[in-house]
Amino acid sequence: MVTDQQVRRLFKLIQTEQNFGIAAMKAGMDEKTARKYRRLGKLPSELKKQHIWRTRKDPFEGTWHEIKMMLEINPGLEAKTIFEALQRKNPGKYADGQLRTLQRRIKIWRATEGPQKEVFFTQIHKPGELGQSDFTHMSKLGVTIGGEQFDHLIYHFVLTYSNWETGTICFSESFESLSQGLQNAVWELGGVPEKHRTDRLTTAVNKTNHPEEFTRNYQDLLDHYKIKGCKTNPNSPHENGDVEQRHYRFKRALDQALLLRGHRNFINRSEYEHFLRKLFKQLNAGRTKRFQEEQAVLNRLPMSRIEACKKETIKVGPSSTIRVNHNVYSVDSRLIREHIQVRLYLDRLEIWYGQKKVDTLPRLRGEGKCAINYRHIINSLVRKPGAFENYRYRNELFPTSRFRIAYDSLKKRHTPSVAAKQYLNILYLAAHESETAVDDTLRSLINQDRAICYEQVEEMVLSNEPISITTEIHIPEVDLTCYDRLLQEVVPC
């Protein structure tokens, strides 16, 4: 079979060789064949006829009209779904091996007659012009802090020209997370881009009843840094494409870094944050040149940061609780019926009264939860022990599992009212003396299977005598030499 390369060589040799037969021989073909290609002036590949006829009957010829109607009504239908529907409708007519034929036909239909596909329009990015940000969930990576699952998000910031990126750990798509994350990013950058683009961030940025407007807090944040804010259109994540793509690549890089580390557990949050900082530094190492171009044209930072918090004035209810972001928190009973200012940060709540910070509470994640500190209400509960049994937040008044065991033990030996009074006195002792000392005392009594009562706990706590630790279990070392002796013994014949 003559190849294109042979014919090209023939055409070249004809111009240099005086004898045509010698040219054909050097090209590796018969002289008669060489004359044919000289006469036609074409390569073998150009002489092949296009294969446009079918070699076997189309099994879907009779049902193609029906298949087209299904695709026109719902273009997203997969070929396998349609094929299975045809098999159910016509038992025994279609073999499993014919699925590939249908897939090819539908692929051709989509490319020639199907709906238009979304076009990607490559953008021109300019240094220092645009930064994009978004939140991404990190739960699937399985990171743990102190052995417990660490469910969190990353506020992810990216410069579109250089792809320089950074991130901040957060727990919800809130304004506080956005504010702290954005400010962390620009202060790490050492400058401010002209524009900042987010998705619509309904819960964090936009008013629920006026989605076309930015909230005042967010606008104040942008004004403070002199950034022009912009947002993507509804259902158009591709408009924030740089940060969306970086989500995928960053999480893949983090997963690989965790695999190299050998485990996904961190001692505390600070260690995990240090690990992320190191990873971002590695990712940005290959973007130095374009990043330097961006840094040269970034706008100047303001003199100081703006507080990354939301402020609310709330009246403390008669139950010594407040409701913030659909969660319930207890505060000192002295503040009942007083108006306090709550400053809601990314990870904490600050309670202010009379221009003074009076308390700091860990911020709850999610909604419908409660955080009741028994120290805030124990003085009233001791005076009203009957309120304990049916108290709505009773389960929050067991600081450790041992306190719960103590209460259950008291209920078995006393009436509900006496058990409640005894337990509340123990809790009062923990609030005014030492929760750790009371917990150690309860542990000792439980381990010794002794009856628990307030008088006994008070005596042991106030005595300041060291509590004996749990008895250690010593497992003797296994002597493996006996197995060696068994192997050396000679079995008698």
C-alpha positions as CSV (number, residue, x, y, z in Angstrom):
1,M,0.0,0.0,0.0
2,V,1.5,3.3,-1.1
3,T,1.7,6.0,1.6
4,D,1.5,9.8,1.4
5,Q,5.2,10.0,2.3
6,Q,6.2,7.8,-0.7
7,V,4.2,9.9,-3.1
8,R,5.7,13.2,-1.7
9,R,9.2,11.7,-2.2
10,L,8.2,10.6,-5.8
11,F,7.1,14.2,-6.6
12,K,10.5,15.5,-5.3
13,L,12.6,12.9,-7.1
14,I,10.8,13.6,-10.5
15,Q,12.4,17.0,-10.4
16,T,15.9,15.8,-9.8
17,E,16.1,12.4,-11.5
18,Q,16.5,12.2,-15.3
19,N,14.9,8.7,-15.5
20,F,11.3,8.3,-14.2
21,G,11.8,4.6,-13.4
22,I,14.7,5.4,-11.1
23,A,12.6,8.0,-9.3
24,A,9.8,5.5,-8.8
25,M,12.2,2.9,-7.6
26,K,13.8,5.3,-5.1
27,A,10.3,6.2,-3.9
28,G,9.6,2.5,-3.3
29,M,6.8,1.9,-5.7
30,D,6.1,0.3,-9.1
31,E,6.6,2.5,-12.1
32,K,3.0,2.0,-13.3
33,T,1.7,3.1,-9.9
34,A,4.0,6.0,-9.9
35,R,2.7,7.2,-13.3
36,K,-0.9,7.0,-11.9
37,Y,0.0,9.4,-9.0
38,R,1.9,11.7,-11.4
39,R,-1.1,11.9,-13.6
40,L,-3.6,12.5,-10.8
41,G,-1.3,14.9,-8.9
42,K,-2.9,13.8,-5.5
43,L,-1.8,11.9,-2.4
44,P,-3.3,8.5,-1.5
45,S,-5.2,10.1,1.4
46,E,-6.8,12.6,-0.9
47,L,-8.1,9.8,-3.2
48,K,-10.0,7.9,-0.4
49,K,-13.7,8.0,-0.7
50,Q,-15.5,9.3,2.4
51,H,-17.4,6.5,4.2
52,I,-20.9,7.9,4.5
53,W,-23.0,4.8,4.1
54,R,-24.2,2.5,6.9
55,T,-22.8,-1.0,7.2
56,R,-25.8,-2.3,9.1
57,K,-29.4,-1.3,9.7
58,D,-30.1,1.4,12.2
59,P,-31.9,-0.2,15.1
60,F,-33.4,3.1,16.2
61,E,-34.7,4.1,12.7
62,G,-38.3,3.5,13.6
63,T,-38.2,5.2,17.0
64,W,-35.8,8.1,16.2
65,H,-38.7,10.5,15.8
66,E,-40.0,9.7,19.3
67,I,-36.4,10.0,20.7
68,K,-36.0,13.4,19.1
69,M,-39.3,14.6,20.7
70,M,-38.0,13.5,24.1
71,L,-34.8,15.4,23.6
72,E,-36.5,18.5,22.4
73,I,-38.8,18.6,25.4
74,N,-35.9,17.8,27.8
75,P,-32.4,18.2,26.3
76,G,-30.8,17.2,29.5
77,L,-32.0,13.5,29.2
78,E,-29.1,11.0,29.1
79,A,-28.9,8.4,26.3
80,K,-28.9,5.6,29.0
81,T,-32.2,6.9,30.5
82,I,-33.9,7.0,27.0
83,F,-32.5,3.6,26.2
84,E,-33.8,2.0,29.4
85,A,-37.2,3.6,28.7
86,L,-37.3,2.0,25.2
87,Q,-36.3,-1.4,26.6
88,R,-39.2,-1.2,29.1
89,K,-41.6,-0.1,26.3
90,N,-40.4,-2.7,23.8
91,P,-39.3,-5.8,25.8
92,G,-36.7,-7.9,23.9
93,K,-36.3,-5.5,21.0
94,Y,-33.1,-3.8,22.1
95,A,-30.0,-5.5,23.3
96,D,-27.7,-3.9,25.9
97,G,-24.9,-3.7,23.4
98,Q,-27.0,-1.2,21.3
99,L,-26.7,1.5,23.9
100,R,-23.5,2.8,22.4
101,T,-25.2,3.2,19.0
102,L,-27.9,5.4,20.6
103,Q,-25.2,7.4,22.6
104,R,-23.4,8.2,19.3
105,R,-26.6,9.3,17.5
106,I,-27.7,11.5,20.4
107,K,-24.2,13.0,20.6
108,I,-24.4,13.9,16.9
109,W,-27.9,15.3,17.3
110,R,-26.7,17.5,20.2
111,A,-23.8,18.8,18.1
112,T,-25.9,19.5,15.0
113,E,-29.5,20.1,16.0
114,G,-29.5,20.4,19.8
115,P,-29.7,23.5,22.0
116,Q,-26.9,26.1,21.9
117,K,-24.2,25.6,24.5
118,E,-22.9,28.3,26.9
119,V,-20.0,30.2,25.4
120,F,-17.0,31.0,27.6
121,F,-15.7,34.5,26.9
122,T,-12.0,34.9,27.8
123,Q,-11.5,38.1,29.7
124,I,-8.6,40.5,29.8
125,H,-7.4,41.1,33.4
126,K,-5.4,44.2,34.4
127,P,-3.0,44.4,37.4
128,G,-4.6,45.7,40.6
129,E,-8.1,46.1,39.0
130,L,-10.2,43.2,40.5
131,G,-10.3,41.0,43.5
132,Q,-12.9,38.2,43.8
133,S,-14.0,36.4,46.9
134,D,-16.4,33.7,48.0
135,F,-17.0,31.2,50.8
136,T,-16.2,27.5,50.3
137,H,-17.2,24.6,52.6
138,M,-14.3,22.5,53.9
139,S,-16.2,19.7,55.8
140,K,-15.4,17.0,53.2
141,L,-11.7,17.3,53.9
142,G,-12.2,15.7,57.3
143,V,-10.1,18.1,59.3
144,T,-10.3,17.5,63.1
145,I,-9.2,19.8,66.0
146,G,-8.3,17.8,69.1
147,G,-9.8,14.7,67.6
148,E,-13.2,16.3,67.0
149,Q,-14.7,17.1,63.6
150,F,-13.9,20.7,62.6
151,D,-16.8,21.9,60.4
152,H,-15.8,25.2,58.9
153,L,-15.7,27.4,55.8
154,I,-12.9,29.4,54.2
155,Y,-13.4,32.9,53.0
156,H,-11.4,32.8,49.9
157,F,-9.9,35.9,48.2
158,V,-8.2,35.9,44.8
159,L,-6.6,38.6,42.6
160,T,-7.7,37.9,39.1
161,Y,-4.6,39.1,37.3
162,S,-1.9,37.2,39.2
163,N,-4.2,34.6,40.9
164,W,-2.6,35.5,44.3
165,E,-4.8,34.1,46.9
166,T,-5.4,33.9,50.7
167,G,-8.2,32.8,53.0
168,T,-9.7,33.1,56.5
169,I,-11.4,30.4,58.6
170,C,-15.0,31.2,59.3
171,F,-18.2,29.3,60.3
172,S,-21.0,31.0,58.3
173,E,-21.6,33.2,55.3
174,S,-22.2,36.3,57.5
175,F,-21.2,39.9,57.2
176,E,-18.8,39.5,60.0
177,S,-17.0,36.7,58.2
178,L,-16.9,38.7,55.0
179,S,-15.7,41.8,56.7
180,Q,-12.9,40.1,58.6
181,G,-11.9,37.9,55.6
182,L,-11.7,40.9,53.2
183,Q,-9.8,43.0,55.6
184,N,-7.3,40.2,56.4
185,A,-6.7,39.9,52.6
186,V,-6.0,43.5,51.8
187,W,-3.8,44.0,54.9
188,E,-1.8,40.9,53.9
189,L,-1.6,42.3,50.4
190,G,-0.4,45.7,51.6
191,G,-2.8,47.5,49.2
192,V,-6.3,47.6,47.9
193,P,-7.6,46.6,44.4
194,E,-10.0,49.0,42.5
195,K,-12.9,46.5,42.6
196,H,-14.2,43.7,44.7
197,R,-16.6,41.2,43.2
198,T,-18.7,38.7,45.2
199,D,-21.6,36.4,44.3
200,R,-24.9,37.8,45.5
201,L,-24.2,36.7,49.1
202,T,-27.9,37.0,50.1
203,T,-27.4,36.3,53.8
204,A,-24.2,38.3,54.2
205,V,-24.5,41.3,51.9
206,N,-27.9,41.9,50.4
207,K,-31.1,42.8,52.1
208,T,-33.6,40.1,51.9
209,N,-36.4,42.4,50.9
210,H,-34.3,44.5,48.6
211,P,-31.8,42.1,46.9
212,E,-30.7,44.8,44.4
213,E,-29.1,46.9,47.2
214,F,-26.0,46.4,49.3
215,T,-26.4,46.6,53.0
216,R,-25.3,49.7,54.7
217,N,-22.6,47.8,56.7
218,Y,-21.1,46.3,53.6
219,Q,-21.1,49.7,51.8
220,D,-19.4,51.3,54.8
221,L,-16.7,48.7,54.6
222,L,-16.2,49.3,50.9
223,D,-16.1,53.1,51.4
224,H,-13.6,52.7,54.2
225,Y,-11.2,51.0,51.8
226,K,-12.3,53.0,48.8
227,I,-13.2,49.9,46.8
228,K,-15.9,49.7,44.2
229,G,-18.2,46.8,45.0
230,C,-19.8,44.6,42.3
231,K,-21.7,41.3,42.3
232,T,-22.5,38.5,39.9
233,N,-25.9,38.1,38.2
234,P,-28.3,35.5,39.6
235,N,-27.4,31.9,38.9
236,S,-24.1,33.0,37.2
237,P,-21.2,31.6,39.2
238,H,-19.0,31.7,36.1
239,E,-18.9,35.5,36.5
240,N,-16.8,34.8,39.7
241,G,-14.9,32.2,37.8
242,D,-11.4,32.9,39.1
243,V,-12.3,32.3,42.7
244,E,-14.6,29.4,41.9
245,Q,-11.7,27.6,40.0
246,R,-9.3,28.4,42.9
247,H,-11.8,26.8,45.3
248,Y,-11.3,23.5,43.6
249,R,-7.5,23.8,43.2
250,F,-7.0,25.1,46.7
251,K,-9.0,22.2,48.3
252,R,-7.2,19.7,46.1
253,A,-3.8,21.1,47.2
254,L,-4.9,21.1,50.8
255,D,-6.0,17.5,50.6
256,Q,-2.6,16.5,49.1
257,A,-0.8,18.4,51.8
258,L,-2.8,16.6,54.5
259,L,-2.0,13.2,52.8
260,L,1.7,14.1,52.9
261,R,1.3,15.1,56.6
262,G,0.0,11.7,57.4
263,H,-3.0,12.7,59.4
264,R,-5.7,15.4,59.5
265,N,-5.8,16.1,63.2
266,F,-4.5,19.4,64.7
267,I,-3.8,20.2,68.3
268,N,-5.7,23.5,68.2
269,R,-7.1,26.0,65.7
270,S,-3.8,28.0,65.7
271,E,-1.9,25.0,64.4
272,Y,-4.4,24.5,61.6
273,E,-4.3,28.3,60.7
274,H,-0.5,28.1,60.6
275,F,-0.7,25.1,58.3
276,L,-3.1,27.0,55.9
277,R,-0.8,30.1,55.9
278,K,2.1,27.9,54.9
279,L,0.0,26.3,52.1
280,F,-1.1,29.6,50.7
281,K,2.5,30.8,50.7
282,Q,3.5,27.7,48.7
283,L,0.7,28.2,46.2
284,N,1.6,31.9,45.7
285,A,5.3,31.2,45.2
286,G,4.9,30.7,41.5
287,R,3.0,33.9,40.9
288,T,5.7,36.3,42.1
289,K,6.3,38.2,38.9
290,R,2.6,39.0,38.1
291,F,1.9,39.7,41.8
292,Q,4.7,42.3,41.9
293,E,3.0,44.0,38.9
294,E,-0.2,44.1,40.9
295,Q,1.4,45.4,44.1
296,A,2.9,48.3,42.2
297,V,-0.5,49.6,41.2
298,L,-2.6,48.7,44.3
299,N,-4.3,51.6,46.1
300,R,-3.1,52.6,49.5
301,L,-4.5,51.1,52.7
302,P,-6.4,53.4,55.1
303,M,-4.9,54.4,58.5
304,S,-6.6,51.5,60.4
305,R,-9.0,48.6,60.0
306,I,-12.7,48.9,60.6
307,E,-14.3,46.7,63.3
308,A,-15.4,43.4,61.8
309,C,-18.5,43.1,63.8
310,K,-22.3,43.8,63.8
311,K,-23.7,45.8,66.7
312,E,-27.1,45.3,68.1
313,T,-28.9,46.9,71.1
314,I,-30.9,44.2,72.9
315,K,-33.0,44.2,76.1
316,V,-32.2,41.3,78.5
317,G,-35.3,39.3,79.2
318,P,-36.5,38.2,82.7
319,S,-34.9,34.7,82.1
320,S,-31.5,36.4,81.9
321,T,-31.2,35.5,78.2
322,I,-30.8,37.3,74.9
323,R,-31.6,36.1,71.4
324,V,-28.9,36.9,68.8
325,N,-29.1,35.6,65.2
326,H,-31.7,33.0,66.1
327,N,-29.6,31.6,69.0
328,V,-30.1,32.0,72.8
329,Y,-27.3,33.1,75.1
330,S,-27.4,33.7,78.9
331,V,-25.9,36.8,80.4
332,D,-25.3,37.9,84.0
333,S,-28.6,38.2,85.9
334,R,-27.6,41.7,87.0
335,L,-28.4,42.8,83.4
336,I,-32.0,41.6,83.5
337,R,-34.3,44.3,81.9
338,E,-31.3,46.4,80.9
339,H,-30.5,47.4,77.4
340,I,-27.1,46.1,76.4
341,Q,-25.0,46.4,73.2
342,V,-24.0,43.1,71.6
343,R,-21.0,43.2,69.2
344,L,-21.2,40.1,67.0
345,Y,-17.8,39.0,65.8
346,L,-16.7,36.1,63.6
347,D,-16.2,33.7,66.6
348,R,-17.5,35.6,69.7
349,L,-20.0,37.9,71.2
350,E,-19.0,40.9,73.3
351,I,-21.5,42.2,75.8
352,W,-21.2,46.0,76.5
353,Y,-23.0,48.0,79.1
354,G,-22.4,51.6,80.0
355,Q,-19.4,51.9,77.5
356,K,-17.8,49.0,79.2
357,K,-17.2,45.4,78.1
358,V,-18.7,43.2,80.7
359,D,-18.5,39.7,79.1
360,T,-17.3,37.7,76.1
361,L,-19.3,34.7,74.9
362,P,-18.3,32.1,72.3
363,R,-20.4,32.5,69.2
364,L,-22.7,29.6,68.4
365,R,-22.7,28.1,64.9
366,G,-26.0,27.6,63.0
367,E,-29.4,28.5,64.3
368,G,-31.8,27.3,67.0
369,K,-29.1,26.6,69.6
370,C,-28.5,27.8,73.1
371,A,-25.5,28.6,75.3
372,I,-26.5,28.8,79.0
373,N,-23.8,29.5,81.6
374,Y,-24.9,28.2,84.9
375,R,-22.8,30.9,86.7
376,H,-25.2,33.5,85.3
377,I,-28.3,32.1,86.9
378,I,-27.2,29.7,89.8
379,N,-27.9,32.2,92.6
380,S,-31.6,32.4,91.6
381,L,-31.9,28.7,91.0
382,V,-30.6,27.9,94.5
383,R,-33.4,30.0,95.9
384,K,-36.0,28.5,93.5
385,P,-35.0,24.8,93.3
386,G,-38.5,23.8,92.1
387,A,-37.8,25.6,88.8
388,F,-34.9,23.2,87.9
389,E,-36.9,20.0,87.0
390,N,-38.8,21.6,84.1
391,Y,-36.4,24.3,83.2
392,R,-36.2,24.7,79.4
393,Y,-32.4,24.8,79.3
394,R,-31.8,22.2,82.1
395,N,-29.5,20.1,79.9
396,E,-27.1,23.1,79.7
397,L,-26.6,23.1,83.4
398,F,-24.4,20.0,83.5
399,P,-20.9,21.3,82.9
400,T,-19.4,17.8,82.6
401,S,-20.7,14.2,82.3
402,R,-19.9,13.7,86.0
403,F,-22.3,16.4,87.0
404,R,-25.0,14.6,85.1
405,I,-24.1,11.3,86.7
406,A,-24.3,13.0,90.1
407,Y,-27.8,14.4,89.5
408,D,-29.1,11.0,88.2
409,S,-27.6,9.3,91.3
410,L,-29.3,11.9,93.6
411,K,-32.7,11.3,91.8
412,K,-32.4,7.5,92.6
413,R,-32.0,8.1,96.3
414,H,-34.2,11.2,96.9
415,T,-37.4,12.7,95.8
416,P,-37.2,15.1,92.8
417,S,-37.3,18.2,94.9
418,V,-34.6,17.0,97.3
419,A,-32.4,15.8,94.4
420,A,-32.8,19.2,92.6
421,K,-31.8,21.1,95.8
422,Q,-28.8,18.9,96.5
423,Y,-27.6,19.2,92.9
424,L,-28.1,22.9,92.7
425,N,-26.0,23.3,95.9
426,I,-23.2,21.3,94.2
427,L,-23.5,23.5,91.2
428,Y,-23.4,26.6,93.4
429,L,-20.2,25.3,95.0
430,A,-18.7,24.8,91.6
431,A,-19.6,28.4,90.6
432,H,-18.2,30.0,93.7
433,E,-15.3,27.7,94.6
434,S,-13.9,25.7,91.6
435,E,-15.6,23.7,88.9
436,T,-12.5,21.6,88.5
437,A,-12.3,20.8,92.2
438,V,-15.9,19.8,92.3
439,D,-15.6,17.7,89.1
440,D,-12.5,15.9,90.5
441,T,-14.4,15.2,93.8
442,L,-17.4,13.8,91.9
443,R,-15.0,11.6,89.8
444,S,-13.5,10.2,93.0
445,L,-16.9,9.5,94.6
446,I,-18.2,7.8,91.4
447,N,-15.1,5.7,91.0
448,Q,-15.3,4.5,94.6
449,D,-19.0,3.8,94.2
450,R,-19.8,6.0,97.2
451,A,-23.1,7.9,97.7
452,I,-23.1,11.4,96.4
453,C,-24.4,14.2,98.5
454,Y,-23.8,18.0,98.8
455,E,-22.3,17.8,102.3
456,Q,-19.8,15.2,101.3
457,V,-18.8,17.1,98.1
458,E,-18.5,20.4,100.1
459,E,-16.3,18.8,102.8
460,M,-13.9,17.3,100.2
461,V,-13.6,20.4,98.2
462,L,-13.1,22.8,101.1
463,S,-10.5,20.4,102.7
464,N,-8.1,21.2,99.9
465,E,-6.8,17.6,100.1
466,P,-5.5,16.1,96.9
467,I,-8.0,13.8,95.1
468,S,-6.6,10.4,94.4
469,I,-6.3,9.7,90.7
470,T,-8.0,6.8,88.9
471,T,-6.3,3.5,89.6
472,E,-3.9,2.7,86.8
473,I,-4.2,-0.7,85.2
474,H,-0.8,-2.4,84.8
475,I,-0.6,-5.2,82.2
476,P,2.3,-7.5,82.7
477,E,4.7,-7.9,79.9
478,V,4.1,-11.0,77.8
479,D,7.0,-13.5,77.9
480,L,7.6,-14.6,74.3
481,T,10.5,-16.9,75.0
482,C,8.0,-19.7,75.8
483,Y,7.2,-19.8,72.1
484,D,10.8,-20.2,71.2
485,R,11.2,-23.1,73.6
486,L,8.1,-24.8,72.0
487,L,9.8,-24.5,68.6
488,Q,13.0,-26.0,69.9
489,E,11.4,-29.1,71.5
490,V,11.7,-32.3,69.5
491,V,8.5,-34.1,68.9
492,P,9.0,-37.8,69.7
493,C,8.4,-40.2,66.9
